């Protein structure tokens, strides 16, 4: 019975994670009107599923990290009741935040669940030193680092100007050689300017726009975040199933991936509105650096087994570029930060109660 409940709780947690997290990579894309919500959601879901599959190769360290081993005694970790309490506590917390539109960290909720279940079962021993070094330090530093990088990137990168949107490759004009006009061999020239200005420099052989290129880069960067987030989150959730040998690694990862994708497709809208519309007004010049910074940090953390939160990193990067642009809404940011503070104790409390009921 407990094994069945554990499978249900773990899959519901994955569903809740998808609802809260799957769209976050595309928050800047929808917020800047680069894509409409439906198309952004579809691409986000495809990228997230791809990341779940890739996590088999890239993020095995996180499965070990989120099994609870080293944080609580091994005999407690092996109990199905422990994994059930962790999954139920984290799922209840993430879904509650999702329904009110707050982007919280599933990673943070899982840590709270591990602590609450560990305190409730057995002797209640929790390795506080490991909790601080392996979990709290990455969770606290990652948004600070991403916000700093986002601020600096927006300040340093050149700004797009509408009057220089056209990028053309032109042939060199023939040059006069004495009395006759002779063609000379010359390299094509790249001209950046207005639409009317390009033909002045020669025959146009290729043409694009800065805004169009920026939009494409924006979408690619968003898909990279969704991929990176899924690489980072899927093994954390699969660890709950593997801790009690419920299915092999591949079966567990694929089941989690499916539940995450479904949650993202059905219940992403409220969190998407908070991140896309409320933290700061966004345009592609803000979105592209914020997205690439988020993806880089999350992929690096996944590779080294560091339990960072994609939510923390993404909100940090968006806030950094918003602060640099002078459009950051401090009231919305304050509410998000308060929800982060409450995530761990709320998940711990839920997990503690479930553990007491089923242990």
DRENDO-1510 file (C-alpha; in Angstrom, 1 decimal, always signed):
<recs>
REC; n; res; u; v; w
REC; 1; UNK; +0.0; +0.0; +0.0 .
REC; 2; UNK; +2.8; +2.4; +1.0 .
REC; 3; UNK; +4.7; +1.6; -2.2 .
REC; 4; UNK; +1.6; +2.5; -4.3 .
REC; 5; UNK; +1.1; +5.7; -2.4 .
REC; 6; UNK; +4.8; +6.6; -2.9 .
REC; 7; UNK; +4.5; +6.1; -6.7 .
REC; 8; UNK; +1.4; +8.4; -6.7 .
REC; 9; UNK; +3.0; +11.0; -4.5 .
REC; 10; UNK; +6.2; +11.1; -6.6 .
REC; 11; UNK; +4.4; +11.4; -9.8 .
REC; 12; UNK; +2.1; +14.1; -8.3 .
REC; 13; UNK; +5.3; +16.0; -7.2 .
REC; 14; UNK; +6.6; +15.7; -10.8 .
REC; 15; UNK; +3.3; +17.0; -12.1 .
REC; 16; UNK; +3.4; +19.9; -9.6 .
REC; 17; UNK; +7.0; +20.6; -10.5 .
REC; 18; UNK; +6.1; +20.8; -14.2 .
REC; 19; UNK; +3.2; +23.2; -13.5 .
REC; 20; UNK; +5.5; +25.5; -11.4 .
REC; 21; UNK; +8.7; +25.2; -13.4 .
REC; 22; UNK; +8.2; +24.1; -17.0 .
REC; 23; UNK; +7.4; +27.5; -18.5 .
REC; 24; UNK; +10.1; +29.5; -16.5 .
REC; 25; UNK; +12.6; +29.4; -19.3 .
REC; 26; UNK; +10.1; +31.0; -21.6 .
REC; 27; UNK; +9.0; +33.7; -19.2 .
REC; 28; UNK; +11.1; +36.3; -20.9 .
REC; 29; UNK; +9.9; +35.2; -24.4 .
REC; 30; UNK; +6.2; +35.6; -23.6 .
REC; 31; UNK; +6.9; +38.7; -21.5 .
REC; 32; UNK; +8.6; +40.4; -24.4 .
REC; 33; UNK; +5.9; +39.2; -26.9 .
REC; 34; UNK; +8.4; +37.3; -28.9 .
REC; 35; UNK; +6.0; +34.3; -28.9 .
REC; 36; UNK; +2.4; +33.9; -27.8 .
REC; 37; UNK; +1.7; +31.8; -24.7 .
REC; 38; UNK; +0.6; +28.6; -26.6 .
REC; 39; UNK; +3.6; +28.4; -28.9 .
REC; 40; UNK; +6.0; +29.2; -26.0 .
REC; 41; UNK; +4.4; +26.5; -23.9 .
REC; 42; UNK; +4.7; +23.8; -26.6 .
REC; 43; UNK; +8.4; +24.6; -27.2 .
REC; 44; UNK; +9.1; +24.7; -23.5 .
REC; 45; UNK; +7.5; +21.3; -23.0 .
REC; 46; UNK; +9.5; +19.7; -25.9 .
REC; 47; UNK; +12.7; +21.1; -24.4 .
REC; 48; UNK; +11.8; +19.9; -20.9 .
REC; 49; UNK; +11.2; +16.3; -22.1 .
REC; 50; UNK; +14.5; +16.4; -24.0 .
REC; 51; UNK; +16.3; +17.5; -20.8 .
REC; 52; UNK; +14.6; +14.7; -18.8 .
REC; 53; UNK; +16.0; +12.1; -21.3 .
REC; 54; UNK; +19.5; +13.7; -21.2 .
REC; 55; UNK; +19.5; +13.6; -17.4 .
REC; 56; UNK; +20.3; +9.9; -17.7 .
REC; 57; UNK; +23.7; +10.8; -18.9 .
REC; 58; UNK; +24.4; +14.3; -17.3 .
REC; 59; UNK; +23.0; +14.3; -13.7 .
REC; 60; UNK; +23.5; +11.0; -11.9 .
REC; 61; UNK; +25.1; +12.8; -9.0 .
REC; 62; UNK; +21.7; +14.5; -8.2 .
REC; 63; UNK; +20.0; +11.1; -7.8 .
REC; 64; UNK; +22.4; +10.3; -5.0 .
REC; 65; UNK; +22.1; +13.8; -3.5 .
REC; 66; UNK; +18.3; +13.7; -3.2 .
REC; 67; UNK; +17.9; +10.1; -2.0 .
REC; 68; UNK; +18.6; +11.5; +1.5 .
REC; 69; UNK; +21.7; +9.4; +2.1 .
REC; 70; UNK; +24.2; +11.3; +4.3 .
REC; 71; UNK; +21.5; +13.7; +5.4 .
REC; 72; UNK; +19.5; +11.1; +7.5 .
REC; 73; UNK; +20.5; +7.6; +8.6 .
REC; 74; UNK; +20.6; +5.0; +5.8 .
REC; 75; UNK; +18.1; +2.8; +7.6 .
REC; 76; UNK; +15.6; +5.7; +7.5 .
REC; 77; UNK; +16.3; +6.4; +3.8 .
REC; 78; UNK; +15.4; +2.8; +2.9 .
REC; 79; UNK; +11.9; +3.1; +4.4 .
REC; 80; UNK; +9.1; +3.6; +1.9 .
REC; 81; UNK; +7.4; +5.8; +4.5 .
REC; 82; UNK; +10.3; +8.2; +4.4 .
REC; 83; UNK; +10.2; +8.6; +0.6 .
REC; 84; UNK; +6.4; +8.9; +0.7 .
REC; 85; UNK; +6.6; +11.7; +3.3 .
REC; 86; UNK; +9.2; +13.6; +1.4 .
REC; 87; UNK; +7.3; +13.4; -1.9 .
REC; 88; UNK; +3.9; +14.3; -0.3 .
REC; 89; UNK; +5.4; +17.2; +1.7 .
REC; 90; UNK; +7.2; +18.7; -1.3 .
REC; 91; UNK; +4.2; +18.1; -3.7 .
REC; 92; UNK; +1.7; +19.8; -1.4 .
REC; 93; UNK; +4.0; +22.8; -1.0 .
REC; 94; UNK; +4.8; +23.2; -4.8 .
REC; 95; UNK; +1.1; +22.8; -5.8 .
REC; 96; UNK; +0.0; +25.3; -3.2 .
REC; 97; UNK; +2.4; +27.9; -4.6 .
REC; 98; UNK; +1.5; +27.1; -8.2 .
REC; 99; UNK; -2.2; +27.7; -7.6 .
REC; 100; UNK; -1.5; +31.2; -6.2 .
REC; 101; UNK; +1.0; +32.0; -9.0 .
REC; 102; UNK; +4.3; +32.0; -7.0 .
REC; 103; UNK; +7.4; +30.6; -8.6 .
REC; 104; UNK; +9.1; +28.6; -5.8 .
REC; 105; UNK; +11.8; +26.0; -5.8 .
REC; 106; UNK; +11.0; +22.3; -6.0 .
REC; 107; UNK; +14.6; +21.8; -4.9 .
REC; 108; UNK; +13.9; +23.8; -1.7 .
REC; 109; UNK; +10.6; +21.9; -1.1 .
REC; 110; UNK; +12.5; +18.6; -1.5 .
REC; 111; UNK; +15.1; +19.7; +1.1 .
REC; 112; UNK; +12.3; +20.7; +3.5 .
REC; 113; UNK; +10.6; +17.3; +2.9 .
REC; 114; UNK; +13.9; +15.4; +3.6 .
REC; 115; UNK; +14.4; +17.3; +6.8 .
REC; 116; UNK; +10.7; +17.0; +8.0 .
REC; 117; UNK; +10.6; +13.3; +7.3 .
REC; 118; UNK; +14.0; +12.7; +8.8 .
REC; 119; UNK; +13.0; +14.4; +12.0 .
REC; 120; UNK; +9.7; +12.4; +12.2 .
REC; 121; UNK; +11.1; +8.9; +11.6 .
REC; 122; UNK; +13.4; +6.9; +13.7 .
REC; 123; UNK; +15.6; +8.8; +16.1 .
REC; 124; UNK; +15.1; +12.1; +14.2 .
REC; 125; UNK; +18.8; +12.5; +13.3 .
REC; 126; UNK; +19.5; +15.0; +10.6 .
REC; 127; UNK; +23.1; +15.8; +9.5 .
REC; 128; UNK; +23.0; +19.6; +9.9 .
REC; 129; UNK; +26.5; +20.1; +8.5 .
REC; 130; UNK; +25.6; +18.3; +5.3 .
REC; 131; UNK; +22.4; +20.3; +5.1 .
REC; 132; UNK; +24.3; +23.5; +5.2 .
REC; 133; UNK; +27.2; +22.7; +2.8 .
REC; 134; UNK; +25.5; +20.4; +0.3 .
REC; 135; UNK; +22.1; +22.2; +0.1 .
REC; 136; UNK; +21.8; +25.6; +1.7 .
REC; 137; UNK; +25.0; +27.1; +0.3 .
REC; 138; UNK; +24.2; +26.4; -3.4 .
REC; 139; UNK; +20.5; +27.4; -2.9 .
REC; 140; UNK; +21.4; +30.8; -1.3 .
REC; 141; UNK; +24.4; +31.8; -3.5 .
REC; 142; UNK; +22.9; +30.9; -6.9 .
REC; 143; UNK; +20.3; +33.7; -7.1 .
REC; 144; UNK; +22.9; +36.2; -6.0 .
REC; 145; UNK; +25.4; +35.1; -8.6 .
REC; 146; UNK; +22.8; +35.1; -11.4 .
REC; 147; UNK; +21.4; +38.5; -10.4 .
REC; 148; UNK; +25.0; +39.9; -10.4 .
REC; 149; UNK; +25.7; +38.4; -13.8 .
REC; 150; UNK; +22.4; +39.6; -15.2 .
REC; 151; UNK; +23.0; +43.2; -14.0 .
REC; 152; UNK; +26.6; +43.2; -15.5 .
REC; 153; UNK; +25.6; +41.6; -18.8 .
REC; 154; UNK; +22.8; +44.1; -19.4 .
REC; 155; UNK; +25.2; +47.0; -18.6 .
REC; 156; UNK; +28.0; +45.8; -20.8 .
REC; 157; UNK; +26.3; +44.4; -23.8 .
REC; 158; UNK; +25.6; +46.8; -26.7 .
REC; 159; UNK; +22.0; +48.0; -27.1 .
REC; 160; UNK; +19.9; +47.4; -30.1 .
REC; 161; UNK; +18.6; +50.5; -32.0 .
REC; 162; UNK; +15.6; +50.4; -34.3 .
REC; 163; UNK; +17.2; +52.7; -36.8 .
REC; 164; UNK; +20.1; +50.2; -37.4 .
REC; 165; UNK; +18.0; +47.1; -37.6 .
REC; 166; UNK; +19.1; +46.0; -41.1 .
REC; 167; UNK; +22.2; +43.8; -41.6 .
REC; 168; UNK; +23.2; +43.3; -45.2 .
REC; 169; UNK; +26.0; +41.6; -47.1 .
REC; 170; UNK; +26.8; +43.7; -50.2 .
REC; 171; UNK; +29.1; +43.3; -53.2 .
REC; 172; UNK; +31.8; +45.8; -53.6 .
REC; 173; UNK; +31.0; +48.5; -56.2 .
REC; 174; UNK; +33.1; +48.5; -59.4 .
REC; 175; UNK; +35.8; +51.1; -59.3 .
REC; 176; UNK; +37.1; +53.4; -62.1 .
REC; 177; UNK; +40.5; +52.5; -63.7 .
REC; 178; UNK; +41.6; +55.3; -65.9 .
REC; 179; UNK; +39.0; +56.1; -68.5 .
REC; 180; UNK; +37.3; +52.6; -68.3 .
REC; 181; UNK; +35.2; +51.1; -65.7 .
REC; 182; UNK; +36.7; +47.8; -64.6 .
REC; 183; UNK; +35.5; +45.4; -61.9 .
REC; 184; UNK; +37.9; +44.5; -59.2 .
REC; 185; UNK; +38.0; +41.5; -56.9 .
REC; 186; UNK; +37.0; +42.6; -53.4 .
REC; 187; UNK; +35.6; +40.9; -50.3 .
REC; 188; UNK; +31.8; +41.3; -49.6 .
REC; 189; UNK; +31.1; +44.0; -47.1 .
REC; 190; UNK; +28.7; +43.7; -44.1 .
REC; 191; UNK; +26.6; +46.8; -43.5 .
REC; 192; UNK; +24.5; +47.6; -40.5 .
REC; 193; UNK; +22.1; +50.4; -40.9 .
REC; 194; UNK; +18.6; +51.3; -42.1 .
REC; 195; UNK; +16.7; +49.4; -44.8 .
REC; 196; UNK; +17.3; +52.3; -47.2 .
REC; 197; UNK; +21.0; +52.7; -46.4 .
REC; 198; UNK; +22.2; +49.2; -47.4 .
REC; 199; UNK; +21.9; +49.5; -51.3 .
REC; 200; UNK; +24.0; +52.6; -51.2 .
REC; 201; UNK; +27.1; +50.5; -50.5 .
REC; 202; UNK; +26.6; +48.0; -53.3 .
REC; 203; UNK; +24.4; +45.1; -54.6 .
REC; 204; UNK; +22.7; +43.4; -51.6 .
REC; 205; UNK; +23.3; +39.6; -51.7 .
REC; 206; UNK; +22.0; +38.7; -48.3 .
REC; 207; UNK; +19.9; +40.5; -45.8 .
REC; 208; UNK; +18.6; +39.9; -42.2 .
REC; 209; UNK; +17.6; +42.1; -39.3 .
REC; 210; UNK; +19.0; +42.5; -35.8 .
REC; 211; UNK; +15.6; +42.2; -34.2 .
REC; 212; UNK; +14.9; +38.9; -36.1 .
REC; 213; UNK; +18.2; +37.5; -35.1 .
REC; 214; UNK; +17.7; +38.6; -31.5 .
REC; 215; UNK; +14.3; +36.9; -31.4 .
REC; 216; UNK; +15.7; +33.6; -32.6 .
REC; 217; UNK; +18.5; +33.8; -30.1 .
REC; 218; UNK; +15.9; +34.6; -27.4 .
REC; 219; UNK; +13.9; +31.5; -28.2 .
REC; 220; UNK; +17.0; +29.3; -28.4 .
REC; 221; UNK; +18.1; +30.6; -25.0 .
REC; 222; UNK; +14.7; +29.9; -23.5 .
REC; 223; UNK; +14.7; +26.3; -24.8 .
REC; 224; UNK; +18.1; +25.9; -23.3 .
REC; 225; UNK; +16.8; +26.9; -19.9 .
REC; 226; UNK; +13.9; +24.4; -20.1 .
REC; 227; UNK; +16.4; +21.7; -21.1 .
REC; 228; UNK; +18.8; +22.6; -18.3 .
REC; 229; UNK; +16.0; +22.8; -15.7 .
REC; 230; UNK; +14.7; +19.3; -16.6 .
REC; 231; UNK; +18.2; +17.9; -16.5 .
REC; 232; UNK; +18.6; +19.3; -13.0 .
REC; 233; UNK; +15.1; +18.4; -11.7 .
REC; 234; UNK; +14.3; +15.0; -13.1 .
REC; 235; UNK; +16.9; +12.9; -11.2 .
REC; 236; UNK; +15.9; +14.7; -7.9 .
REC; 237; UNK; +12.4; +13.4; -8.3 .
REC; 238; UNK; +13.4; +10.0; -9.7 .
REC; 239; UNK; +15.5; +9.5; -6.5 .
REC; 240; UNK; +12.3; +9.1; -4.5 .
REC; 241; UNK; +11.3; +6.1; -6.6 .
REC; 242; UNK; +14.8; +4.6; -6.7 .
REC; 243; UNK; +15.4; +4.9; -3.0 .
REC; 244; UNK; +13.0; +2.0; -2.5 .
REC; 245; UNK; +13.9; +0.2; -5.7 .
REC; 246; UNK; +10.6; +1.2; -7.4 .
REC; 247; UNK; +11.4; +0.6; -11.0 .
REC; 248; UNK; +14.8; +0.9; -12.7 .
REC; 249; UNK; +16.6; +4.3; -13.4 .
REC; 250; UNK; +15.3; +4.6; -16.9 .
REC; 251; UNK; +11.7; +3.7; -16.1 .
REC; 252; UNK; +11.7; +6.1; -13.2 .
REC; 253; UNK; +13.2; +9.0; -15.2 .
REC; 254; UNK; +10.7; +8.5; -18.1 .
REC; 255; UNK; +7.7; +8.3; -15.7 .
REC; 256; UNK; +8.8; +11.5; -14.0 .
REC; 257; UNK; +9.4; +13.2; -17.4 .
REC; 258; UNK; +5.9; +12.4; -18.5 .
REC; 259; UNK; +4.3; +13.7; -15.3 .
REC; 260; UNK; +6.4; +16.9; -15.5 .
REC; 261; UNK; +5.4; +17.5; -19.1 .
REC; 262; UNK; +1.7; +17.0; -18.3 .
REC; 263; UNK; +1.8; +19.4; -15.3 .
REC; 264; UNK; +3.5; +22.0; -17.4 .
REC; 265; UNK; +0.9; +21.8; -20.2 .
REC; 266; UNK; -2.1; +22.0; -17.9 .
REC; 267; UNK; -1.2; +24.4; -15.0 .
REC; 268; UNK; +1.7; +26.7; -16.0 .
REC; 269; UNK; -0.3; +29.9; -16.6 .
REC; 270; UNK; -0.4; +31.6; -13.2 .
REC; 271; UNK; +3.3; +31.2; -12.5 .
REC; 272; UNK; +4.0; +32.2; -16.1 .
REC; 273; UNK; +2.1; +35.5; -15.6 .
REC; 274; UNK; +4.1; +36.3; -12.5 .
REC; 275; UNK; +7.5; +35.7; -14.0 .
REC; 276; UNK; +6.7; +37.1; -17.5 .
REC; 277; UNK; +4.6; +40.2; -16.7 .
REC; 278; UNK; +5.1; +41.2; -13.1 .
REC; 279; UNK; +8.8; +41.2; -12.0 .
REC; 280; UNK; +10.0; +43.6; -14.7 .
REC; 281; UNK; +8.8; +44.6; -18.2 .
REC; 282; UNK; +10.9; +42.6; -20.6 .
REC; 283; UNK; +12.3; +42.9; -24.1 .
REC; 284; UNK; +14.6; +40.6; -26.0 .
REC; 285; UNK; +17.7; +42.6; -25.0 .
REC; 286; UNK; +16.9; +41.8; -21.3 .
REC; 287; UNK; +15.6; +38.3; -22.0 .
REC; 288; UNK; +18.6; +36.9; -24.0 .
REC; 289; UNK; +21.3; +37.5; -21.4 .
REC; 290; UNK; +19.0; +36.5; -18.5 .
REC; 291; UNK; +18.2; +33.2; -20.2 .
REC; 292; UNK; +21.8; +32.3; -21.2 .
REC; 293; UNK; +23.0; +33.1; -17.7 .
REC; 294; UNK; +20.3; +30.9; -16.2 .
REC; 295; UNK; +21.0; +28.0; -18.5 .
REC; 296; UNK; +24.8; +28.1; -18.0 .
REC; 297; UNK; +24.5; +28.2; -14.2 .
REC; 298; UNK; +21.9; +25.4; -14.1 .
REC; 299; UNK; +23.8; +23.1; -16.5 .
REC; 300; UNK; +27.1; +23.6; -14.6 .
REC; 301; UNK; +25.4; +22.9; -11.3 .
REC; 302; UNK; +23.8; +19.7; -12.7 .
REC; 303; UNK; +27.2; +18.5; -14.0 .
REC; 304; UNK; +28.8; +18.9; -10.6 .
REC; 305; UNK; +25.8; +17.6; -8.6 .
REC; 306; UNK; +25.0; +20.9; -7.0 .
REC; 307; UNK; +21.3; +21.2; -6.0 .
REC; 308; UNK; +20.6; +24.7; -7.3 .
REC; 309; UNK; +17.1; +25.9; -8.0 .
REC; 310; UNK; +16.3; +26.9; -11.6 .
REC; 311; UNK; +13.6; +29.2; -10.1 .
REC; 312; UNK; +16.1; +31.0; -7.9 .
REC; 313; UNK; +18.6; +31.3; -10.8 .
REC; 314; UNK; +16.0; +32.5; -13.3 .
REC; 315; UNK; +14.4; +35.0; -11.0 .
REC; 316; UNK; +17.8; +36.3; -10.0 .
REC; 317; UNK; +18.9; +36.8; -13.6 .
REC; 318; UNK; +15.6; +38.5; -14.6 .
REC; 319; UNK; +15.8; +40.7; -11.5 .
REC; 320; UNK; +19.4; +41.6; -12.3 .
REC; 321; UNK; +18.6; +42.8; -15.8 .
REC; 322; UNK; +15.5; +44.5; -14.5 .
REC; 323; UNK; +17.6; +46.4; -11.9 .
REC; 324; UNK; +20.1; +47.4; -14.5 .
REC; 325; UNK; +17.3; +48.7; -16.8 .
REC; 326; UNK; +15.6; +50.5; -13.8 .
REC; 327; UNK; +12.3; +48.6; -14.2 .
REC; 328; UNK; +12.4; +46.0; -11.4 .
REC; 329; UNK; +9.2; +45.8; -9.3 .
REC; 330; UNK; +10.5; +45.5; -5.8 .
REC; 331; UNK; +7.1; +44.6; -4.4 .
REC; 332; UNK; +6.7; +41.6; -6.6 .
REC; 333; UNK; +10.2; +40.5; -5.9 .
REC; 334; UNK; +9.6; +40.8; -2.1 .
REC; 335; UNK; +6.6; +38.5; -2.3 .
REC; 336; UNK; +8.6; +36.0; -4.3 .
REC; 337; UNK; +11.5; +36.1; -1.8 .
REC; 338; UNK; +9.0; +35.6; +1.1 .
REC; 339; UNK; +7.6; +32.6; -0.6 .
REC; 340; UNK; +11.1; +31.2; -0.9 .
REC; 341; UNK; +11.7; +31.7; +2.8 .
REC; 342; UNK; +8.5; +29.8; +3.6 .
REC; 343; UNK; +9.0; +26.9; +1.2 .
REC; 344; UNK; +11.4; +24.8; +3.3 .
REC; 345; UNK; +9.5; +25.0; +6.7 .
REC; 346; UNK; +6.2; +24.5; +4.9 .
REC; 347; UNK; +7.4; +21.4; +3.1 .
REC; 348; UNK; +9.1; +20.1; +6.3 .
REC; 349; UNK; +5.9; +20.5; +8.3 .
REC; 350; UNK; +3.8; +18.7; +5.6 .
REC; 351; UNK; +6.4; +15.9; +5.4 .
REC; 352; UNK; +6.6; +15.6; +9.2 .
REC; 353; UNK; +2.8; +15.1; +9.5 .
REC; 354; UNK; +2.7; +12.6; +6.7 .
REC; 355; UNK; +5.6; +10.6; +8.2 .
REC; 356; UNK; +3.9; +10.5; +11.6 .
REC; 357; UNK; +0.7; +9.2; +9.9 .
REC; 358; UNK; +2.3; +6.4; +7.8 .
REC; 359; UNK; +5.5; +5.4; +9.7 .
</recs>
